[in-house]
Amino acid sequence: MIPNILSIAGSDPSGGAGIQADIKAISARGGYAMAVLTALTAQNTRGVHGVQMVAPEFVADQIAAIRADIAVHAVKIGMLGTAGIIAAVARALDGLDAPIVLDPVMVAKGGDRLLAPEAVAALHDTLLPMATVLTPNLPEAADLLGTTPATSLDQMAAQADALRALGARAVLIKGGHMDGPESVDLLVSEGSTTALPGPRHATRNTHGTGCSLSSALACELGHGHPLPLAARRAKDWLSGAIAAADTLRVGGGQGPVHHFHTRQELQP
């Protein structure tokens, strides 16, 4: 069966992150991608130049339209932006029996803030308890906890435990911001911590890695894989997409990863 995967996120017109990256990642992992827009952005590989939020009621209307007609096998939630949109998404997803991957998109690669500080409390209160797995990078985890980013695996594990205490059933905390020859993510769930190492590739073209990983993870869960296997499969796929990123020629800043690196007919 091809699973139907719903992404709820903002748009990136350059195609490297946001809804556009989610659709590519879900398609690359064998899912059928659906998209609910929360925001329009004016951005490219060099940065974000403008953001126009979608009205919370219309975000909810988009989700309701999908739920009224199409079976949803997993959900990925990305950029939400405001407390109003967070509340609308939580209400619209109430009662859905499907895995929810929550990627707390808070700050863009170039430093532009994409989640209003006052919306963090709303995220804690409404969506964290609904999350099957939360997928923060180190700055996002620190932002959610009001602390400084982890600098060791022990600190990463401690912060993941603290995030689980806020309601998420599991946390995949991503270690890409740390130094070293490997990029190690930690999957922390009740009574279990699994290290997911991967090679660190020498490229600046990593735009949209968080969006892509969380979407791939949602798709793997939609296929029915247990969380540890789903996380490993998503991580391995993203590592290949980063390794192949330099085969693309997109923009003059931080370019995208190559979502379809496994498709031989698309190789140069």
Residue pairs with C-beta under 8 A, 6 or more apart in sequence:
2 30
2 31
2 32
3 30
3 31
3 32
3 73
3 74
3 219
3 222
3 223
3 224
4 31
4 32
4 34
4 70
4 71
4 72
4 73
4 222
5 26
5 31
5 32
5 33
5 34
5 72
5 73
5 74
5 75
5 76
5 215
5 218
5 219
5 222
6 34
6 35
6 36
6 63
6 66
6 72
6 74
6 75
6 76
7 19
7 22
7 23
7 26
7 33
7 34
7 35
7 36
7 75
7 76
7 77
7 78
7 215
7 218
8 36
8 38
8 59
8 63
8 75
8 76
8 77
8 78
8 80
8 89
9 18
9 19
9 22
9 35
9 36
9 37
9 38
9 76
9 77
9 78
9 79
9 105
9 211
10 18
10 19
10 37
10 38
10 39
10 40
10 41
10 51
10 78
10 79
10 81
10 105
10 114
11 18
11 19
11 20
11 37
11 39
11 40
11 41
12 18
12 19
12 20
12 21
12 41
12 43
12 208
13 20
13 41
13 42
13 43
13 44
14 20
14 43
14 44
14 45
14 207
14 250
14 251
14 256
15 21
15 24
15 250
15 256
16 45
16 207
16 208
16 250
16 251
16 255
16 256
16 257
17 108
17 109
17 207
17 208
17 210
17 211
17 256
18 41
18 78
18 79
18 208
18 211
19 35
19 37
19 78
21 208
21 211
21 212
21 215
21 256
21 259
22 33
22 35
22 76
22 78
22 211
22 212
22 214
22 215
23 33
23 35
24 212
24 259
24 260
25 211
25 212
25 213
25 215
25 216
25 219
25 259
26 32
26 33
26 76
26 215
26 216
26 218
26 219
27 33
27 259
28 216
28 237
28 241
28 259
28 260
28 262
28 263
29 215
29 216
29 219
29 220
29 223
29 233
29 234
29 237
30 219
30 223
31 73
31 74
31 219
31 222
31 223
33 215
34 66
34 70
34 72
36 59
36 62
36 63
36 66
37 54
37 59
37 62
38 53
38 54
38 59
38 78
38 79
38 80
38 81
38 85
38 89
39 51
39 52
39 53
39 54
39 79
39 81
40 51
40 52
40 54
41 48
41 50
41 51
41 52
42 48
42 49
42 50
42 51
43 49
43 50
43 108
44 251
44 253
45 207
45 250
45 251
45 252
45 253
45 254
45 255
45 256
46 110
46 251
46 252
46 253
46 254
47 108
47 110
47 111
47 112
47 253
48 108
48 110
48 112
48 114
51 81
51 114
53 81
53 82
53 85
54 85
56 82
56 84
56 85
56 87
56 88
57 88
59 85
59 88
59 89
59 92
60 88
60 89
60 91
60 92
63 89
63 92
63 93
64 92
66 72
67 92
67 96
72 96
72 98
73 98
73 222
74 98
74 99
74 100
74 101
74 218
74 219
74 221
74 222
75 93
75 96
75 98
75 99
75 100
75 101
75 218
76 101
76 103
76 214
76 215
76 217
76 218
77 89
77 100
77 101
77 102
77 103
77 127
78 103
78 105
78 211
78 214
79 105
79 114
79 115
80 86
80 89
80 105
80 115
80 119
80 123
80 127
81 114
81 115
81 116
81 119
82 116
82 119
83 116
83 118
83 119
83 121
83 122
86 119
86 122
86 123
86 126
86 127
87 122
87 126
89 127
90 126
90 127
90 130
93 100
93 130
98 222
99 132
99 133
99 218
99 221
99 222
100 130
100 131
100 132
100 133
101 131
101 132
101 133
101 135
101 214
101 215
101 217
101 218
101 221
102 127
102 128
102 130
102 131
102 133
102 134
102 135
102 168
102 214
103 134
103 135
103 136
103 210
103 211
103 213
103 214
104 115
104 123
104 134
104 135
104 136
104 140
104 143
104 144
105 114
105 115
105 140
105 210
105 211
106 113
106 114
106 115
106 120
106 139
106 140
106 143
106 144
107 113
107 114
107 115
107 139
107 140
107 143
108 114
109 206
109 207
109 254
110 253
110 254
115 123
120 143
120 144
123 144
124 144
124 166
124 167
128 134
128 163
128 166
128 167
128 168
129 166
129 167
129 168
130 167
131 167
131 168
131 169
132 169
132 170
132 221
132 227
133 168
133 169
133 170
133 171
133 172
133 187
133 217
133 221
133 227
133 231
134 163
134 168
134 170
134 171
134 172
135 171
135 172
135 173
135 174
135 210
135 213
135 214
135 217
136 144
136 163
136 171
136 173
136 174
137 173
137 174
137 176
137 177
137 210
138 149
138 150
138 156
138 173
138 174
138 175
138 176
138 177
138 178
139 149
139 177
141 149
141 150
141 156
141 159
141 160
141 163
141 171
141 173
142 148
142 149
142 150
142 159
144 163
144 166
145 159
145 162
145 163
147 159
149 177
150 156
150 158
150 159
150 173
150 178
151 178
153 175
153 184
153 186
153 195
156 173
156 175
156 186
157 173
157 186
157 188
157 193
159 173
160 171
160 173
160 186
160 188
160 193
161 171
161 188
163 171
163 173
164 170
164 171
164 188
164 189
164 190
169 189
169 190
170 187
170 188
170 189
170 190
170 227
171 186
171 187
171 188
171 189
172 185
172 186
172 187
172 188
172 196
172 217
172 231
173 185
173 186
173 188
174 183
174 185
174 210
174 213
175 183
175 184
175 185
175 186
176 183
176 185
176 200
176 206
176 209
178 184
180 200
181 199
181 200
182 197
182 198
182 199
182 200
183 197
183 198
183 199
183 200
184 195
184 196
184 197
184 198
185 195
185 196
185 198
185 231
185 235
186 193
186 194
186 195
186 196
187 193
187 194
187 196
187 227
187 228
187 231
188 194
189 227
192 228
194 228
194 231
196 231
196 232
196 235
198 235
198 236
198 239
199 239
199 243
201 239
201 242
201 243
201 245
203 242
203 243
203 245
203 246
204 254
204 255
205 242
205 245
205 246
205 248
205 250
205 254
205 255
205 256
205 257
206 242
206 245
206 254
206 257
207 253
207 254
207 255
207 256
207 257
208 256
208 257
209 238
209 242
209 257
212 238
212 241
212 257
212 259
213 234
213 235
213 238
216 233
216 234
216 237
216 238
217 230
217 231
217 234
219 234
220 229
220 230
220 231
220 233
220 234
221 227
221 230
223 230
225 233
237 262
238 257
240 261
240 262
241 257
241 258
241 259
241 261
242 257
243 261
244 257
244 258
244 261
245 255
245 256
245 257
245 258
247 258
247 261
247 267
247 268
248 255
248 256
248 258
249 255
250 256
260 266
261 267
